[in-house]
């Protein structure tokens, strides 16, 4: 928000692309912004709807693909956090995302997103166990240099009634795009002013959330003004 407010001091509307369970969208809404939240997963949207209801903030949820989504009105900002663009499987699809985002923005509006790099998978402990009072997670992480894809296999155990647990298995793949590819694609999509910030620098004072340099990059791109 500090970065965005500095870039867009008159920010009034935002689209959270790949909104997941709605955490980012809710934070934007709490800032008094008009918020649209887009995701392809009906399950994620259902979870987001529950969280939004509890948060009591106005957010319009939209079930759509990030390569072809459309909004009821143009917005000042499109935000896509947590490596959303890494889930696009082909370079041609990446261009479609850039064009869809440009269509959703007003002239001079901004697209802010982060891009995961190979070290996200190289540096992650594997296998890894994470647990809390409402879930148990076991994951394994790897990297395929031929396809430029990193993968994360996850096995979830969620508590049910009467002391029972339900198991879910999922494999998530991410394509590792170079920053040169990202810049080239954004220019083809109608963006001109493109700024990149190393996530390690941004999180240098963030305690346990601190990441090493080269882990991921934050990209801020402006749609060409009229």
C-alpha positions in Angstrom: 0.0 0.0 0.0 2.9 2.4 0.7 4.3 1.8 -2.8 0.9 2.1 -4.5 -0.2 5.2 -2.6 3.1 6.9 -3.6 2.5 6.0 -7.2 -1.3 6.7 -7.3 -2.1 9.3 -4.6 -5.7 9.6 -5.8 -6.2 5.8 -5.9 -10.0 5.1 -5.7 -10.6 1.6 -7.3 -8.7 -1.6 -7.5 -9.0 -5.1 -8.9 -7.3 -8.0 -7.0 -6.5 -10.5 -9.7 -6.1 -14.1 -8.6 -7.7 -13.0 -5.3 -7.6 -16.5 -3.6 -9.4 -16.4 -0.3 -9.7 -12.6 -0.4 -7.1 -11.4 2.1 -5.6 -8.8 -0.2 -9.0 -7.6 -1.5 -10.3 -7.2 2.1 -7.2 -5.0 3.0 -7.8 -2.8 -0.1 -11.5 -2.5 0.9 -10.5 -1.5 4.4 -8.6 1.4 2.9 -11.9 2.7 1.6 -11.3 1.6 -2.1 -13.8 0.3 -4.6 -12.7 -3.3 -4.9 -13.3 -6.0 -7.5 -11.8 -9.5 -6.8 -11.3 -12.0 -9.6 -10.4 -15.7 -9.4 -10.8 -18.8 -11.6 -11.4 -21.2 -8.7 -15.0 -21.5 -7.4 -13.6 -23.0 -4.1 -11.4 -19.9 -3.6 -14.3 -17.6 -4.3 -16.5 -19.4 -1.9 -13.9 -19.0 0.8 -13.4 -15.4 -0.1 -17.1 -14.8 0.1 -17.2 -16.1 3.7 -14.2 -14.0 4.7 -15.7 -10.9 3.1 -19.0 -11.5 4.9 -17.2 -11.7 8.2 -15.1 -8.6 7.4 -18.2 -6.6 6.4 -16.6 -4.8 3.6 -18.1 -4.2 0.1 -16.3 -6.3 -2.6 -17.6 -7.5 -5.9 -16.4 -11.1 -6.6 -16.0 -12.2 -10.2 -15.5 -15.8 -11.4 -13.2 -15.4 -14.5 -9.9 -16.4 -16.1 -7.1 -13.8 -15.7 -6.4 -14.2 -19.5 -9.9 -12.9 -20.4 -11.6 -11.3 -17.4 -13.7 -8.1 -17.8 -14.7 -5.6 -15.1 -17.9 -3.5 -15.0 -15.8 -0.4 -14.9 -12.1 0.6 -15.4 -10.0 0.8 -12.3 -7.0 2.7 -11.1 -5.0 -0.4 -10.1 -4.8 -4.1 -10.8 -2.9 -6.1 -8.2 -1.8 -9.7 -8.5 0.1 -11.1 -5.5 1.8 -14.3 -4.6 3.1 -15.3 -8.0 -0.2 -15.3 -9.8 1.4 -14.7 -13.2 3.8 -17.7 -12.6 0.7 -19.9 -13.1 0.2 -18.9 -16.7 1.5 -21.9 -18.7 2.6 -20.3 -22.0 4.1 -17.1 -23.3 1.1 -16.5 -25.5 -1.1 -16.7 -22.4 1.1 -14.2 -20.6 0.4 -11.7 -23.3 -3.3 -12.3 -23.0 -3.1 -11.5 -19.2 -1.2 -8.2 -20.0 -3.9 -7.2 -22.5 -6.8 -8.2 -20.2 -5.2 -6.1 -17.4 -4.7 -3.2 -19.7 -8.4 -3.4 -20.8 -9.4 -3.3 -17.1 -7.3 -0.2 -16.3 -8.0 3.4 -16.9 -5.3 5.2 -19.0 -2.4 5.9 -16.7 -3.5 3.2 -14.3 -1.0 0.7 -12.8 -0.5 -3.1 -12.7 1.4 -4.3 -9.7 2.4 -7.9 -9.3 5.1 -10.2 -8.0 7.1 -12.8 -10.0 8.6 -15.8 -8.3 12.1 -16.8 -9.4 13.8 -20.2 -9.4 15.2 -19.7 -5.9 11.7 -20.0 -4.5 11.9 -23.7 -5.3 15.7 -24.1 -4.8 15.8 -22.6 -1.4 12.5 -24.0 0.0 13.0 -26.9 2.6 11.7 -30.2 1.2 9.9 -32.1 2.5 8.3 -29.5 4.8 5.6 -29.8 7.5 3.3 -27.0 8.6 0.6 -27.4 11.1 -1.9 -25.3 13.1 -5.1 -25.9 15.1 -7.2 -26.3 11.9 -4.9 -28.0 9.4 -1.8 -30.2 8.9 0.2 -29.8 5.7 3.0 -31.8 4.2 4.7 -30.5 1.1 7.5 -31.4 -1.3 9.2 -28.9 -3.6 11.2 -29.3 -6.8 12.4 -27.7 -10.0 12.6 -29.0 -13.6 15.1 -27.0 -15.6 14.0 -28.3 -19.0 10.4 -27.0 -18.7 11.4 -24.1 -16.5 8.7 -25.2 -14.1 8.9 -25.3 -10.3 6.4 -27.6 -8.5 5.0 -28.0 -5.1 3.2 -31.2 -4.1 0.9 -30.7 -1.1 -1.0 -33.1 1.1 -3.5 -31.4 3.4 -5.3 -32.9 6.4 -8.3 -31.0 7.6 -10.2 -31.8 10.8 -13.8 -33.0 10.4 -16.4 -34.0 13.0 -15.9 -36.7 15.6 -12.1 -36.5 15.6 -11.8 -37.5 11.9 -9.5 -35.9 9.3 -10.0 -35.5 5.6 -7.1 -35.7 3.2 -6.6 -33.5 0.1 -3.7 -33.9 -2.4 -2.7 -31.1 -4.8 0.2 -30.4 -7.1 0.9 -26.8 -8.1 3.2 -25.8 -11.0 4.7 -22.4 -11.7 6.5 -21.3 -14.9 9.6 -19.2 -14.1 9.5 -16.2 -16.4 12.6 -14.0 -16.8 12.3 -10.3 -16.2 13.2 -9.6 -19.8 10.2 -11.7 -20.9 8.0 -9.9 -18.4 9.1 -6.4 -19.7 8.7 -7.5 -23.3 5.2 -8.9 -22.7 4.0 -5.8 -20.8 5.1 -3.5 -23.6 3.2 -5.7 -26.1 0.2 -5.4 -23.8 0.1 -1.6 -23.8 2.3 -0.7 -20.8 5.1 1.9 -20.9 6.6 2.8 -17.5 7.9 -0.5 -16.0 9.7 -0.6 -12.7 11.1 -3.6 -10.9 11.9 -4.0 -7.2 13.7 -6.9 -5.6 11.5 -8.4 -3.0 14.5 -9.0 -0.7 15.1 -5.3 -0.5 11.5 -4.5 0.2 11.3 -7.1 3.0 14.8 -6.3 4.5 13.2 -5.1 7.8 10.3 -7.5 7.9 11.6 -10.0 10.4 10.4 -13.6 9.7 8.9 -12.4 6.4 12.2 -11.3 5.1 13.3 -12.9 1.8 16.8 -13.2 0.2 17.6 -11.1 -2.8 16.7 -12.8 -6.1 13.8 -14.7 -4.4 11.1 -12.7 -6.2 10.6 -9.4 -7.9 7.8 -6.8 -7.5 6.8 -5.3 -10.9 5.0 -1.9 -11.2 3.8 -1.1 -14.8 1.8 1.8 -16.1 -0.8 1.6 -18.8 0.0 4.1 -21.5 -2.0 7.4 -21.0 -4.2 8.7 -23.7 
